[in-house]
Amino acid sequence: MRFIRIQVEKLIKLQVISLSPSAAGATSYILFLQAANRSQLGFPMVIGLTEAQAISMYMEDIKPARPLTHDLFASFINKTEVKISSIEISAFQDGVFFAKIHASGQHGEFTLDARPSDSIALGLRLNIDIQISESLLEEIAIPMDTFHADSEDEIEIVQASIPEVIAELELSLEKALADENYEEAARLRDQLNQLTK
């Protein structure tokens, strides 16, 4: 009898570090996510105004007079037999992030494609783990050393450091192009697009 070993990709739990306005315009925000147990690995994600408000309101414990879309969806889930097991940032292609919602119901397990920003807003409300594969995290992560502080002012430091991140990425991109490391250059360009588009 022949056995085939299937290697399951290790998933890393993420935490939301900060949410700040994008320099690109008033309708976009930069959400910073970081590995919960590997603080040197993190990455930015550009999200829209509506999703940014939904995430910010939850993080700041602001209760709207009437439920917003993500609040309504979370309440609906809690009233049904559907259980969400995890939110996964599943891919990063051409400067765009993709996500999957892993869930189970009366007829078994299923997966839904979703925008990461909506998934994160929902996951926070339901206290569901937000995850990413280890290989994808290492592929898209940017140096987080400059974003950490030992004080409670960490989030303000992260927000103030975004121009520094852009400058550092631009320097790294120039070096990758000079070294003819085009795969690295493409990865860095995608990250810059996320921060500046």
N, C-alpha and C positions, 0 to 999 in steps of 0.2 A: 504494500500500500504506500502510495506517495503522498507526503504532506506538503502543502504549500503554506509558507509563513507569510502572513499579511502584516506589514508594519503599519501600526496606527500612529498618525502624526500627533506629537505631543502638543497639547493646547496650553497656552499661557494666559492666566487671568490678567485683565487690564483694569486700571483705575483711572478715573477722570482727574486730571491735575489742574487744569485751568480752562477758562473760556474767555476769550478776549476779542474785541473788534478787529477785523482785518483792515489792513491799510488799503486794500483794493476797493473798498466801498462800504456804504452804510448797511447794505443788505447781506453781507457775509461776515462770518465769525470764524475764529480759529480755535478749535477744540484740541487740547493736548491730552494724549493718552499715554500711560506709562505702565510697563509690566509691574505687577504688584510685588513680585519677589525679586525683580532684577531692575533696580532703579536706574541703571545706566542705559536701559533700552526704552525709548519712547519715540513718539512721532506725532506730528500735527495733522489735523484733518479740517478742511474747510467745509463749513456747514451754513445753511441758510438762516435767515432771521427768525422764522417761525420755530424751527427746531432749537435754535439757540435760546429763545425765550422759554421754550418748554423745559429744556435742561436746566437753565438758570433758575427758573421759578421753583423747580423741585429742590435744587441744591440749596437755595436760600429759604426753603420752607415757606414759600408764599402760596397761600390758598386762594384760588380765584373764586369769585362769587358763583360761577357756574363752571362745570368741568370742561377743560380743554380737550382736544381730540385724544391726546395720549392718556389723559386721566380717564376719559370715557372708555377707551380701549382696555386699560388696565382694570377698571371696574368690571367690565364685561367679562374679561378673562377670569377674574376672581369669582364670578357668579356661575361659571360653567364648569364642566368636567375637563376642560382643556388645561394642561399644565405645560408651561414653558420651562425647559430645562436649561437652556443657555442661549446667549446671543453670540454669534461668531462673526468677526471681521474676516471675511473669507477670501477676498482677492483685492488686488490693486493693479489696475490696468489703465494705461494711457492717462495717468493722473487722476483716476476715479476709483474710489473705494466701493466695495460691494460687501453685503452682509447677508447672513442667514439666521433665521429664528428657528431653533430646534425645539420641537414641542411633541406632545403626545395627547391623544384623546381616546374616545370610546373605541375607535377602530384602529388604534395603534399609533406608532410614531410617524411624524411627518416633518417636513422642513419647508419654510417659506422664504422666498427671496425678499429682501427688504433694503431700504436705504439705511446705511449705518447710523445716520443722525436720528431717524425715527426709532430704530432698534435700540439705541442707547437711551433715548428719552423714555422708552417703554421699560427697558431693563432696569433702569434706576428706580422707577416707580414700583416694580414688582420684586425688587431686590434679587435680580437674576444676574448671574455671573456674565460679564462681557469678556470674551476670549478671542485669541488669535493663535494661529499655528506658530510654533517656534521658528520654523523656516521663513515664514512671511514676515514675522516680527524682525528677525535679524536682517532681512533683505531691505526693509523700509526704514528701520530705526535710524535716528540721528543722534549725535552725541548729546547727552543730557547733563554732562558735568556742570555746564554753566548755568543750569536752571535750578540748582538745588541750594537751599539755605538751611541753616540749623534753627531758624526762627519761624514764627508763625506768619511771617511776611512772604512766605514762599510763593504764593500765587501771584502777588504783585511783582515779584522778581521775574517770574516766568513771563508775565505779560509784557514787562518792559524789555525783555531780552529778545523778542521776536525779530527786530531789525538786525540784531547780532547774529541770529540763526541764519537769516537770509544772506548776510555778508559772508558768513562762514561757508554756507553751501555754495555760494558763487565762487569763492576761492577754491574750494574742493573741486568744483566743476571745471574751472580753468586748468587745474593741475591734472585732472583725469584726461582732459582733451590733449594737453601737452604730452602726456605719457601714452597717448593713443589707447587709453583704457576706455573704449567706447561703451562697454556694458555698464561700467560704473558711472560714466558720464550720463547715460540715459536714465539711470536710477536717480541720480542727483537732480537732473532736469525735471523729472516727474515730481520730486519733492518740492522744488522751487515753484513749479506750476501750482501746487497745492497752496503754497503760501502767498503767491503774488497774483493769482488770476482773479 
